[in-house]
Amino acid sequence: MIGAAVRRGLLTNFPLGAPLAIVAPDGAFDDVVAARNDPATTLHVIGPEREMVTGVPVTSPNVIVEGLDAVADPIALLTALRAAAPAARLFALVSNAAHLPALAAYFAGAAIAAAHPLVRADVERMLAAAAWNVIAVEPVAGEAPFAPEIPGKVQLGALTFALDDAATIERVRPAAFLAIADPA
């Protein structure tokens, strides 16, 4: 559940002129990067093997990646990014498969992820396996507000979710996560 507003919000954290390489599925960042109109921002599509990236400048200090849930081997993609830009700080934007509106959409017939859904613990594990040191994993709100209360029930379409504790709320509220990591 990552949309243009979330992508735009992420890019506003990087000043114009700051070197920024974005690696994402075809079309994900096209409009946002075009609107940014910054020659220091480069866009790189996840390649046909889906774990390959090409053209990421080796000297890039900042790399954004989106689409880890769309590749068969996200650890291979993260390893390839570390090799392509060995000194870069990584910003991984990852959809939260436990986000209740996403789950409701899935039960209504929408796809959650092209390859496999991911939750926060998966993101932390994958980054560590690909030799990235996790600095932070921050929740990202969706474009539509979602603030369930506990204890309580949330009705989304034909589904009703019972929420009993704060830990459950923390798992299901974020639409995505932004993981920030440095190479190990």
PyMOL commands that set and color helices and strands:
alter all, ss='L'
color gray80, all
select helices_A, chain A and resi 4-11+30-36+68-70+74-84+100-107+120-129+166-172
alter helices_A, ss='H'
color red, helices_A
select strands_A, chain A and resi 20-24+41-45+62-66+89-95+132-140+152-156+159-163+176-183
alter strands_A, ss='S'
color yellow, strands_A
deselect
rebuild
show_as cartoon
